[in-house]
Amino acid sequence: MIKRNKASISKCILHKVGNKFNSTKNAFSEQLIDFDEVSYDLIVPYLLRPFTSVAETYRFNHHSNIELNEINTYSSQLLNDDSNFIEVSKHIVTHLFEQSNSAQIKTGDVIVCMLHDIQYEDYVCDAVGIFKIENKAHFFQTYLENNSYDIIVQKGIATKKVDKGCIILNTADTEGKIVLSVDNNNYDTQYWIKSFLNVKYPDDSNQHTKNYIEMCREFSKDVMQPQFGGQEQSNFLAKTVDFFKENEIINVETFKEDVFEDEDRIQLFEDYKKTYESDHNLVLRNQFDVSEVVLKKQKQKIKTEIKLDTNIQIKLDVDAPDASAEYLERGYDEAKKMHYYKVFFNEEG
């Protein structure tokens, strides 16, 4: 994530990108955007606000030589010398156009800009920003005519959030330049992340934390719930979150001993982990540091609910791993020939 308190834009241009599958063409600007004070004060937070909550970062990727990654090359040119900014920005849009491999890919406006004083962790650096605006919003415009006010409907860019965007920071680690990306239209994620940017996750605590929690969430859905029921599924997820909260360093062997009560479930987990790694083409580390930022984000995605076929849902607190075992009892009623849950409590909240 970044801090944008002192961030500024020195050069900014807007082009339009088409789609070769529906015969729409690119349209290029020949001059930079000349902001007035009001529009400048609006555009900076509009472009940068989404990145203040982004936890994961990326690094440029290429199957043979990283220097052949187009956006890596173009961003390096601009960060070294932006005197040819307009022409390089056109190359960026042309590259984006070439990745439109489906008629479903939307046309739109593309903003390319030079950013300064972006704070990332302990660094303050320059950056290149690339943003694609795909969706326009209708709004009312009022006007005065013949001493009376009237309204017309116009279409423009909503200032809530960009559809797609990336920031390439002028700072790097051993794996290359640090890239941040957002995509609020996930129907074509591969087009932006894989095809256009061609980036990958770095080998860091953010990614290890994300990979492991996502695997645990899928294990709870694919194995725990079908074989042991919603209560055991929720209990496992709550224990997983609790273990990550209580440990700065995750040791997988200790994790399994802590969250599982018997060897049979440990074996199920280990078997699932191997299959998951193979299916997702990744290796889950046996020990790694916990990223608190990613843990907080992933915890929001965990749903500890027991959904019953009688249109009743029991919601469990993911931050209370012992509550399910202590205050929720599952049984079977012979008279009704139905399962039931018994909930213990002192008073209603």
Buried (B, 14 or more C-beta within 10 A) or exposed (E): BBBBEEBEBEBBBBBBBBBBEEEBEBEBBEEBBEBEEEEBEEBBEBBBBBBEEBBBBBBBBEEEEBEEBBBBBBBBBBBEEBEEBBEBBBBBBBBBBEBBBEEEBBBBBBBBBBBBBBBBEEEBBBBBBBBBBBEEEEEEEEEEEEEEEEEEEEEEBBEEEBBBBBBBBBBEEEBBBBBBBBBEBEEBEEBBBEBBBBBBBBBBBBBBBBBBBBBBBBBBEEBBBEEBBBBBBBBBBBBBBBBBBEBEEBBBEEBBEBBBEEEEBBEBBEEBBEEBBEEEEEEBBEEBBBBBBBBEBBBEEBBBEBEBEEEEEBEBEBEEBEBBEEBBEBEEEEEEEEEEBEEEEEEEE
